[in-house]
């Protein structure tokens, strides 16, 4: 369905994913801490399910 694909692409475009050494991925969110320009970053490891 085109709407689902477009919505998924729009949501994913809000996040930046950076792969570090050892398979660690950093996901930079569009959320900022109040009163600063610091963005919230989530780190995690990719798993095979």
C-alpha positions in Angstrom: 0.0 0.0 0.0 1.4 3.4 -1.0 0.2 5.2 2.1 2.0 2.8 4.4 5.2 3.0 2.4 5.1 6.8 2.3 4.4 7.0 6.0 7.2 4.6 6.9 9.6 6.6 4.7 8.6 9.9 6.3 9.0 8.5 9.8 12.4 6.9 9.0 13.6 10.1 7.5 13.4 11.8 10.9 16.1 9.5 12.3 19.8 9.3 11.5 21.5 5.9 12.0 25.3 5.7 12.4 27.1 2.4 12.7 30.1 2.4 15.0 32.9 -0.1 15.6 31.8 -3.5 16.9 28.3 -3.4 15.3 27.0 -0.7 17.7 24.4 1.5 16.0 23.6 5.1 17.2 20.2 6.4 16.3 19.9 10.2 16.5 16.3 11.2 17.2 14.6 14.5 16.4 13.9 14.9 20.1 15.9 17.6 21.9 16.5 18.2 25.6 14.6 21.3 26.7 16.6 24.5 26.7 19.4 23.1 24.6 20.2 21.9 21.1 21.3 18.5 22.4 19.5 15.6 20.6 18.6 12.4 22.2 20.8 9.5 20.9 19.9 5.8 21.4 22.6 3.2 21.1 22.1 -0.5 20.5 23.3 -3.7 18.9 21.7 -5.2 15.9 20.3 -8.7 16.5 19.3 -11.4 14.1 15.8 -12.5 14.9 
